[in-house]
Amino acid sequence: MCTATIYWAHIGQVVFAVENEELARLAGAGNRENLMMRWACREVLAGGQKDVWVVGPVDGVREEVVRDSEGYWKGTRG
């Protein structure tokens, strides 16, 4: 997700299922298809001047997203 874009587009809420660490594990270290940053969206948004409500990881869908994502990211690992 692009947190800065969410902020500048005046989107008031972010809901996510899986945290950065899990995404990094799923994608694999150094995967050029997922050039993620180490900062969580809450950290980035904390530096802003307006409130953006952040919800996540969301229990109940997290496991499903991890399972579905595993197949996708498996095909992109080098």
C-alpha positions in Angstrom: 0.0 0.0 0.0 1.2 3.5 -0.6 0.6 5.3 2.7 1.6 8.7 1.5 -0.9 8.5 -1.4 -3.6 7.5 1.1 -2.7 10.5 3.2 -2.6 13.0 0.3 -5.8 11.7 -1.2 -7.6 12.5 2.0 -8.6 8.9 2.6 -9.7 8.7 6.2 -9.3 5.0 6.9 -6.9 2.1 6.1 -7.9 -1.5 6.8 -5.4 -4.2 6.3 -5.2 -7.9 6.9 -1.5 -8.7 7.1 1.4 -6.8 8.7 4.6 -5.9 7.0 6.7 -8.6 8.5 4.3 -11.3 7.2 4.2 -9.8 3.8 8.0 -9.8 3.7 8.0 -13.5 4.7 5.4 -14.3 2.0 7.2 -12.4 -0.8 10.7 -13.6 0.2 13.7 -11.5 1.1 14.9 -9.2 -1.8 11.9 -10.0 -4.0 12.0 -7.3 -6.7 8.3 -7.7 -7.3 7.6 -6.4 -3.8 9.9 -3.4 -3.0 8.3 -2.8 0.4 9.6 -0.4 3.0 10.2 -1.2 6.6 7.9 1.4 8.0 4.4 0.5 9.0 1.6 2.7 7.8 0.9 3.8 11.4 4.4 5.1 11.6 4.2 7.1 8.4 0.8 8.5 9.2 1.9 9.6 12.7 4.0 12.3 11.0 1.0 13.8 9.3 -1.2 16.7 10.3 -4.5 14.9 10.0 -5.9 11.8 11.4 -6.2 8.6 9.4 -7.8 5.7 11.2 -5.8 2.5 10.8 -7.4 -0.9 11.5 -5.4 -4.1 11.2 -4.3 -6.7 11.0 -8.0 -7.9 10.9 -8.6 -11.2 12.6 -10.8 -13.6 10.7 -9.6 -12.6 7.2 -5.8 -12.6 8.0 -5.4 -16.3 7.6 -7.4 -16.4 4.3 -5.3 -13.6 2.9 -2.0 -15.3 4.0 -3.1 -18.5 2.4 -4.2 -16.9 -0.9 -1.1 -14.7 -1.0 1.2 -17.6 -0.5 0.4 -19.0 -3.9 0.9 -15.6 -5.6 4.2 -14.8 -4.0 5.5 -18.3 -4.5 5.6 -17.7 -8.2 7.6 -14.4 -7.8 10.4 -15.6 -5.6 13.8 -15.9 -7.2 
